[in-house]
């Protein structure tokens, strides 16, 4: 009983520490990152026709 209580308390403390650190670092989600270079595939995702770049 005493051992399981200490295990639960330590798990809660570790979880709280992870949440606090992740809020301070402000990590972005894996799928929210924007590409550094806009290639033709990413341009299509944004609605940009890559064949129109040289016409402007």
KEKE-3310 file (N, C-alpha, C; in steps of 0.2 Angstrom, whole numbers, plus 5000, padded with zeros to 4 digits):
npx = (5004:5009:5020:5014:5007:5018:5023:5013:5012:5025:5024:5015:5021:5032:5025:5019:5030:5035:5025:5025:5038:5037:5028:5035:5046:5039:5037:5033:5021:5023:5017:5014:5025:5032:5039:5056:5061:5052:5047:5042:5032:5027:5023:5012:5003:5001:4993:4999:5003:5017:5021:5018:5027:5038:5031:5027)
npy = (4994:5007:5007:5008:5019:5029:5027:5031:5044:5049:5047:5056:5068:5067:5068:5080:5088:5086:5091:5105:5108:5106:5116:5127:5126:5126:5117:5113:5104:5089:5089:5102:5110:5121:5120:5124:5127:5131:5119:5112:5102:5106:5119:5115:5110:5122:5128:5135:5136:5128:5129:5142:5151:5156:5164:5176)
npz = (5000:5005:4996:4983:4984:4985:4973:4964:4967:4964:4950:4946:4950:4941:4928:4929:4929:4916:4909:4912:4908:4894:4891:4894:4884:4873:4862:4845:4836:4827:4815:4812:4808:4798:4781:4778:4765:4751:4741:4725:4728:4741:4737:4730:4740:4746:4737:4727:4710:4704:4690:4686:4691:4684:4674:4679)
capx = (5000:5013:5024:5010:5006:5024:5024:5008:5014:5031:5022:5011:5026:5036:5020:5018:5036:5035:5020:5028:5044:5035:5025:5041:5050:5034:5038:5028:5019:5027:5013:5013:5031:5032:5045:5061:5061:5046:5048:5036:5027:5025:5019:5005:5000:4998:4988:5003:5005:5024:5023:5017:5032:5042:5027:5026)
capy = (5000:5012:5007:5010:5027:5033:5026:5035:5051:5050:5047:5062:5073:5067:5070:5088:5091:5085:5096:5112:5109:5106:5122:5133:5126:5127:5113:5113:5097:5086:5091:5109:5113:5124:5119:5130:5129:5129:5116:5111:5098:5110:5124:5113:5110:5129:5131:5138:5132:5129:5131:5149:5155:5160:5168:5183)
capz = (5000:5005:4990:4978:4985:4983:4965:4961:4969:4960:4943:4946:4950:4934:4923:4930:4927:4909:4906:4914:4904:4888:4890:4893:4878:4867:4856:4840:4835:4822:4809:4812:4806:4791:4778:4777:4758:4747:4734:4721:4732:4746:4734:4728:4746:4748:4732:4722:4704:4702:4683:4685:4694:4679:4670:4683)
cpx = (5004:5018:5020:5008:5012:5025:5019:5010:5020:5029:5019:5016:5030:5031:5019:5024:5037:5031:5023:5034:5042:5031:5030:5045:5046:5036:5032:5027:5022:5023:5012:5019:5030:5039:5050:5061:5055:5047:5041:5030:5023:5021:5012:5001:4997:4994:4992:5004:5012:5026:5021:5022:5036:5038:5026:5031)
cpy = (5006:5013:5010:5017:5031:5032:5031:5043:5053:5051:5054:5068:5073:5070:5077:5091:5091:5090:5103:5113:5110:5113:5128:5132:5127:5124:5113:5105:5095:5089:5098:5113:5115:5122:5125:5132:5127:5126:5115:5107:5102:5116:5121:5112:5117:5132:5135:5134:5133:5131:5138:5154:5159:5164:5175:5188)
cpz = (5000:4999:4984:4978:4983:4976:4962:4962:4964:4952:4942:4945:4943:4929:4923:4928:4920:4906:4907:4909:4897:4886:4890:4887:4872:4861:4851:4839:4828:4815:4808:4809:4799:4787:4777:4770:4755:4741:4731:4724:4737:4743:4732:4734:4748:4743:4727:4716:4703:4695:4682:4688:4689:4674:4673:4681)
residu = (UNK:UNK:UNK:UNK:UNK:UNK:UNK:UNK:UNK:UNK:UNK:UNK:UNK:UNK:UNK:UNK:UNK:UNK:UNK:UNK:UNK:UNK:UNK:UNK:UNK:UNK:UNK:UNK:UNK:UNK:UNK:UNK:UNK:UNK:UNK:UNK:UNK:UNK:UNK:UNK:UNK:UNK:UNK:UNK:UNK:UNK:UNK:UNK:UNK:UNK:UNK:UNK:UNK:UNK:UNK:UNK)
# end
